[in-house]
Amino acid sequence: MAEKNKKKQKVSKKQQQAKVEAARQREERAAASKAKKDGLKRVGVVIVCVILILALGLPVMGLTFCSGIS
């Protein structure tokens, strides 16, 4: 077995700050994306609920009106 000598590269402060800034930006983008998905999901749920209410309510109202029950 040949042992490999792994040398750690020293990272300058500027490089370290750049890495930290990039990680922070990734986290912000991920959080914004998640918030957008959650918002769209809520809108979708509301739309489905409205469609169900109309789909179930309109026929009942129509039958009530046509049958002459007031």
N, CA, C and O atoms as CSV, one atom per row, in Angstrom:
chain,resi,resn,atom,element,x,y,z
A,1,MET,N,N,0.834,-1.186,0.000
A,1,MET,CA,C,0.000,0.000,0.000
A,1,MET,C,C,0.873,1.241,0.000
A,1,MET,O,O,1.748,1.430,0.844
A,2,ALA,N,N,0.607,2.028,-0.931
A,2,ALA,CA,C,1.348,3.286,-1.003
A,2,ALA,C,C,0.560,4.348,-0.256
A,2,ALA,O,O,-0.622,4.571,-0.517
A,3,GLU,N,N,1.222,4.979,0.652
A,3,GLU,CA,C,0.558,6.032,1.417
A,3,GLU,C,C,0.667,7.338,0.654
A,3,GLU,O,O,1.727,7.711,0.151
A,4,LYS,N,N,-0.425,7.991,0.589
A,4,LYS,CA,C,-0.432,9.283,-0.103
A,4,LYS,C,C,-0.295,10.380,0.937
A,4,LYS,O,O,-0.961,10.375,1.972
A,5,ASN,N,N,0.555,11.286,0.643
A,5,ASN,CA,C,0.716,12.436,1.521
A,5,ASN,C,C,-0.284,13.509,1.098
A,5,ASN,O,O,-0.193,14.089,0.015
A,6,LYS,N,N,-1.209,13.741,1.965
A,6,LYS,CA,C,-2.214,14.766,1.687
A,6,LYS,C,C,-1.819,16.031,2.430
A,6,LYS,O,O,-1.732,16.064,3.658
A,7,LYS,N,N,-1.589,17.043,1.660
A,7,LYS,CA,C,-1.225,18.318,2.261
A,7,LYS,C,C,-2.464,19.195,2.328
A,7,LYS,O,O,-3.202,19.334,1.353
A,8,LYS,N,N,-2.671,19.768,3.471
A,8,LYS,CA,C,-3.787,20.684,3.621
A,8,LYS,C,C,-3.370,22.039,3.058
A,8,LYS,O,O,-2.323,22.586,3.406
A,9,GLN,N,N,-4.200,22.547,2.201
A,9,GLN,CA,C,-3.913,23.867,1.664
A,9,GLN,C,C,-4.436,24.897,2.639
A,9,GLN,O,O,-5.536,24.783,3.179
A,10,LYS,N,N,-3.620,25.894,2.844
A,10,LYS,CA,C,-4.044,26.960,3.731
A,10,LYS,C,C,-4.991,27.882,2.957
A,10,LYS,O,O,-4.717,28.291,1.829
A,11,VAL,N,N,-6.093,28.184,3.599
A,11,VAL,CA,C,-7.089,29.025,2.976
A,11,VAL,C,C,-6.947,30.435,3.545
A,11,VAL,O,O,-6.943,30.631,4.760
A,12,SER,N,N,-6.833,31.389,2.666
A,12,SER,CA,C,-6.684,32.767,3.128
A,12,SER,C,C,-8.015,33.266,3.682
A,12,SER,O,O,-9.066,32.671,3.441
A,13,LYS,N,N,-7.952,34.350,4.414
A,13,LYS,CA,C,-9.168,34.910,4.999
A,13,LYS,C,C,-10.144,35.330,3.908
A,13,LYS,O,O,-11.357,35.176,4.053
A,14,LYS,N,N,-9.616,35.852,2.838
A,14,LYS,CA,C,-10.468,36.299,1.744
A,14,LYS,C,C,-11.218,35.113,1.136
A,14,LYS,O,O,-12.410,35.209,0.846
A,15,GLN,N,N,-10.517,33.999,0.946
A,15,GLN,CA,C,-11.149,32.806,0.394
A,15,GLN,C,C,-12.190,32.244,1.361
A,15,GLN,O,O,-13.268,31.816,0.948
A,16,GLN,N,N,-11.858,32.250,2.638
A,16,GLN,CA,C,-12.785,31.755,3.658
A,16,GLN,C,C,-14.049,32.611,3.685
A,16,GLN,O,O,-15.160,32.086,3.770
A,17,GLN,N,N,-13.875,33.934,3.613
A,17,GLN,CA,C,-15.031,34.821,3.605
A,17,GLN,C,C,-15.877,34.603,2.351
A,17,GLN,O,O,-17.105,34.663,2.408
A,18,ALA,N,N,-15.222,34.353,1.226
A,18,ALA,CA,C,-15.948,34.101,-0.012
A,18,ALA,C,C,-16.767,32.813,0.104
A,18,ALA,O,O,-17.907,32.759,-0.358
A,19,LYS,N,N,-16.193,31.780,0.717
A,19,LYS,CA,C,-16.918,30.524,0.909
A,19,LYS,C,C,-18.120,30.718,1.827
A,19,LYS,O,O,-19.204,30.195,1.565
A,20,VAL,N,N,-17.920,31.471,2.899
A,20,VAL,CA,C,-19.002,31.718,3.851
A,20,VAL,C,C,-20.119,32.516,3.172
A,20,VAL,O,O,-21.300,32.223,3.353
A,21,GLU,N,N,-19.732,33.521,2.393
A,21,GLU,CA,C,-20.721,34.342,1.689
A,21,GLU,C,C,-21.508,33.499,0.669
A,21,GLU,O,O,-22.724,33.641,0.548
A,22,ALA,N,N,-20.813,32.637,-0.048
A,22,ALA,CA,C,-21.478,31.772,-1.030
A,22,ALA,C,C,-22.452,30.827,-0.335
A,22,ALA,O,O,-23.554,30.601,-0.834
A,23,ALA,N,N,-22.061,30.278,0.803
A,23,ALA,CA,C,-22.943,29.378,1.550
A,23,ALA,C,C,-24.177,30.127,2.052
A,23,ALA,O,O,-25.289,29.599,2.019
A,24,ARG,N,N,-23.974,31.346,2.511
A,24,ARG,CA,C,-25.094,32.162,2.997
A,24,ARG,C,C,-26.070,32.473,1.854
A,24,ARG,O,O,-27.286,32.426,2.038
A,25,GLN,N,N,-25.534,32.786,0.696
A,25,GLN,CA,C,-26.386,33.076,-0.457
A,25,GLN,C,C,-27.166,31.838,-0.893
A,25,GLN,O,O,-28.337,31.939,-1.261
A,26,ARG,N,N,-26.524,30.673,-0.854
A,26,ARG,CA,C,-27.229,29.425,-1.192
A,26,ARG,C,C,-28.383,29.178,-0.235
A,26,ARG,O,O,-29.474,28.788,-0.649
A,27,GLU,N,N,-28.131,29.411,1.056
A,27,GLU,CA,C,-29.179,29.214,2.056
A,27,GLU,C,C,-30.341,30.180,1.832
A,27,GLU,O,O,-31.504,29.798,1.964
A,28,GLU,N,N,-30.027,31.435,1.493
A,28,GLU,CA,C,-31.074,32.423,1.240
A,28,GLU,C,C,-31.908,32.025,0.027
A,28,GLU,O,O,-33.134,32.127,0.054
A,29,ARG,N,N,-31.243,31.568,-1.040
A,29,ARG,CA,C,-31.977,31.150,-2.237
A,29,ARG,C,C,-32.851,29.939,-1.942
A,29,ARG,O,O,-33.980,29.852,-2.424
A,30,ALA,N,N,-32.331,29.008,-1.152
A,30,ALA,CA,C,-33.108,27.818,-0.800
A,30,ALA,C,C,-34.326,28.209,0.040
A,30,ALA,O,O,-35.416,27.673,-0.161
A,31,ALA,N,N,-34.144,29.135,0.972
A,31,ALA,CA,C,-35.257,29.573,1.810
A,31,ALA,C,C,-36.311,30.305,0.970
A,31,ALA,O,O,-37.509,30.114,1.175
A,32,ALA,N,N,-35.870,31.134,0.035
A,32,ALA,CA,C,-36.813,31.848,-0.831
A,32,ALA,C,C,-37.570,30.873,-1.717
A,32,ALA,O,O,-38.772,31.031,-1.933
A,33,SER,N,N,-36.880,29.874,-2.226
A,33,SER,CA,C,-37.520,28.876,-3.065
A,33,SER,C,C,-38.556,28.086,-2.272
A,33,SER,O,O,-39.648,27.809,-2.768
A,34,LYS,N,N,-38.212,27.729,-1.050
A,34,LYS,CA,C,-39.139,26.983,-0.196
A,34,LYS,C,C,-40.364,27.822,0.134
A,34,LYS,O,O,-41.485,27.315,0.125
A,35,ALA,N,N,-40.157,29.102,0.425
A,35,ALA,CA,C,-41.285,29.981,0.727
A,35,ALA,C,C,-42.201,30.116,-0.480
A,35,ALA,O,O,-43.423,30.138,-0.334
A,36,LYS,N,N,-41.620,30.205,-1.668
A,36,LYS,CA,C,-42.422,30.327,-2.879
A,36,LYS,C,C,-43.241,29.060,-3.119
A,36,LYS,O,O,-44.415,29.132,-3.483
A,37,LYS,N,N,-42.613,27.898,-2.913
A,37,LYS,CA,C,-43.326,26.635,-3.095
A,37,LYS,C,C,-44.470,26.509,-2.093
A,37,LYS,O,O,-45.559,26.055,-2.443
A,38,ASP,N,N,-44.221,26.914,-0.840
A,38,ASP,CA,C,-45.272,26.835,0.178
A,38,ASP,C,C,-46.440,27.745,-0.175
A,38,ASP,O,O,-47.600,27.376,0.004
A,39,GLY,N,N,-46.128,28.936,-0.677
A,39,GLY,CA,C,-47.181,29.866,-1.075
A,39,GLY,C,C,-48.010,29.317,-2.215
A,39,GLY,O,O,-49.237,29.414,-2.199
A,40,LEU,N,N,-47.347,28.737,-3.208
A,40,LEU,CA,C,-48.070,28.161,-4.342
A,40,LEU,C,C,-48.917,26.974,-3.902
A,40,LEU,O,O,-50.010,26.757,-4.424
A,41,LYS,N,N,-48.413,26.211,-2.946
A,41,LYS,CA,C,-49.165,25.062,-2.444
A,41,LYS,C,C,-50.451,25.530,-1.759
A,41,LYS,O,O,-51.509,24.926,-1.938
A,42,ARG,N,N,-50.358,26.597,-0.982
A,42,ARG,CA,C,-51.539,27.129,-0.303
A,42,ARG,C,C,-52.574,27.625,-1.315
A,42,ARG,O,O,-53.772,27.381,-1.167
A,43,VAL,N,N,-52.091,28.325,-2.344
A,43,VAL,CA,C,-53.001,28.818,-3.373
A,43,VAL,C,C,-53.681,27.645,-4.070
A,43,VAL,O,O,-54.878,27.698,-4.352
A,44,GLY,N,N,-52.928,26.595,-4.345
A,44,GLY,CA,C,-53.497,25.404,-4.981
A,44,GLY,C,C,-54.568,24.762,-4.131
A,44,GLY,O,O,-55.603,24.336,-4.644
A,45,VAL,N,N,-54.325,24.690,-2.837
A,45,VAL,CA,C,-55.314,24.091,-1.930
A,45,VAL,C,C,-56.593,24.925,-1.924
A,45,VAL,O,O,-57.696,24.378,-1.947
A,46,VAL,N,N,-56.445,26.239,-1.893
A,46,VAL,CA,C,-57.623,27.113,-1.890
A,46,VAL,C,C,-58.410,26.939,-3.185
A,46,VAL,O,O,-59.639,26.864,-3.160
A,47,ILE,N,N,-57.710,26.874,-4.313
A,47,ILE,CA,C,-58.378,26.708,-5.604
A,47,ILE,C,C,-59.137,25.386,-5.651
A,47,ILE,O,O,-60.272,25.340,-6.123
A,48,VAL,N,N,-58.523,24.321,-5.169
A,48,VAL,CA,C,-59.196,23.013,-5.152
A,48,VAL,C,C,-60.428,23.055,-4.254
A,48,VAL,O,O,-61.466,22.490,-4.599
A,49,CYS,N,N,-60.321,23.713,-3.119
A,49,CYS,CA,C,-61.476,23.808,-2.217
A,49,CYS,C,C,-62.616,24.583,-2.862
A,49,CYS,O,O,-63.777,24.191,-2.748
A,50,VAL,N,N,-62.294,25.675,-3.533
A,50,VAL,CA,C,-63.338,26.465,-4.199
A,50,VAL,C,C,-64.010,25.633,-5.295
A,50,VAL,O,O,-65.232,25.662,-5.434
A,51,ILE,N,N,-63.226,24.903,-6.060
A,51,ILE,CA,C,-63.789,24.063,-7.118
A,51,ILE,C,C,-64.708,22.997,-6.521
A,51,ILE,O,O,-65.789,22.739,-7.051
A,52,LEU,N,N,-64.281,22.382,-5.426
A,52,LEU,CA,C,-65.130,21.371,-4.791
A,52,LEU,C,C,-66.424,21.970,-4.256
A,52,LEU,O,O,-67.487,21.364,-4.389
A,53,ILE,N,N,-66.347,23.140,-3.658
A,53,ILE,CA,C,-67.551,23.787,-3.124
A,53,ILE,C,C,-68.521,24.090,-4.260
A,53,ILE,O,O,-69.723,23.851,-4.146
A,54,LEU,N,N,-67.978,24.625,-5.366
A,54,LEU,CA,C,-68.848,24.926,-6.511
A,54,LEU,C,C,-69.411,23.650,-7.130
A,54,LEU,O,O,-70.584,23.600,-7.497
A,55,ALA,N,N,-68.585,22.633,-7.243
A,55,ALA,CA,C,-69.030,21.389,-7.867
A,55,ALA,C,C,-70.116,20.705,-7.042
A,55,ALA,O,O,-71.003,20.058,-7.598
A,56,LEU,N,N,-70.052,20.843,-5.738
A,56,LEU,CA,C,-71.061,20.212,-4.890
A,56,LEU,C,C,-72.240,21.135,-4.602
A,56,LEU,O,O,-73.362,20.667,-4.404
A,57,GLY,N,N,-71.997,22.421,-4.579
A,57,GLY,CA,C,-73.049,23.369,-4.207
A,57,GLY,C,C,-73.972,23.734,-5.337
A,57,GLY,O,O,-75.181,23.845,-5.132
A,58,LEU,N,N,-73.437,23.925,-6.527
A,58,LEU,CA,C,-74.277,24.350,-7.655
A,58,LEU,C,C,-75.341,23.316,-8.036
A,58,LEU,O,O,-76.491,23.695,-8.258
A,59,PRO,N,N,-75.007,22.054,-8.117
A,59,PRO,CA,C,-76.074,21.084,-8.444
A,59,PRO,C,C,-77.174,21.031,-7.378
A,59,PRO,O,O,-78.350,20.869,-7.703
A,60,VAL,N,N,-76.795,21.164,-6.133
A,60,VAL,CA,C,-77.783,21.139,-5.061
A,60,VAL,C,C,-78.707,22.342,-5.197
A,60,VAL,O,O,-79.923,22.216,-5.059
A,61,MET,N,N,-78.133,23.498,-5.463
A,61,MET,CA,C,-78.948,24.717,-5.634
A,61,MET,C,C,-79.851,24.580,-6.861
A,61,MET,O,O,-81.015,24.980,-6.837
A,62,GLY,N,N,-79.301,24.012,-7.923
A,62,GLY,CA,C,-80.098,23.818,-9.135
A,62,GLY,C,C,-81.268,22.891,-8.895
A,62,GLY,O,O,-82.383,23.170,-9.338
A,63,LEU,N,N,-81.031,21.797,-8.204
A,63,LEU,CA,C,-82.105,20.855,-7.896
A,63,LEU,C,C,-83.151,21.487,-6.978
A,63,LEU,O,O,-84.350,21.253,-7.126
A,64,THR,N,N,-82.680,22.281,-6.039
A,64,THR,CA,C,-83.597,22.958,-5.123
A,64,THR,C,C,-84.470,23.923,-5.897
A,64,THR,O,O,-85.680,23.976,-5.678
A,65,PHE,N,N,-83.883,24.676,-6.786
A,65,PHE,CA,C,-84.628,25.661,-7.580
A,65,PHE,C,C,-85.611,24.985,-8.529
A,65,PHE,O,O,-86.755,25.416,-8.669
A,66,CYS,N,N,-85.146,23.920,-9.178
A,66,CYS,CA,C,-86.004,23.245,-10.161
A,66,CYS,C,C,-87.153,22.473,-9.494
A,66,CYS,O,O,-88.224,22.326,-10.083
A,67,SER,N,N,-86.936,21.990,-8.289
A,67,SER,CA,C,-87.986,21.202,-7.634
A,67,SER,C,C,-89.058,22.081,-7.028
A,67,SER,O,O,-90.110,21.573,-6.640
A,68,GLY,N,N,-88.836,23.358,-6.933
A,68,GLY,CA,C,-89.845,24.269,-6.439
A,68,GLY,C,C,-89.880,24.410,-4.937
A,68,GLY,O,O,-90.807,25.021,-4.405
A,69,ILE,N,N,-88.906,23.867,-4.234
A,69,ILE,CA,C,-88.845,24.024,-2.783
A,69,ILE,C,C,-88.253,25.388,-2.484
A,69,ILE,O,O,-87.147,25.709,-2.919
A,70,SER,N,N,-89.018,26.203,-1.721
A,70,SER,CA,C,-88.525,27.541,-1.427
A,70,SER,C,C,-88.235,27.689,0.044
A,70,SER,O,O,-87.808,28.757,0.484
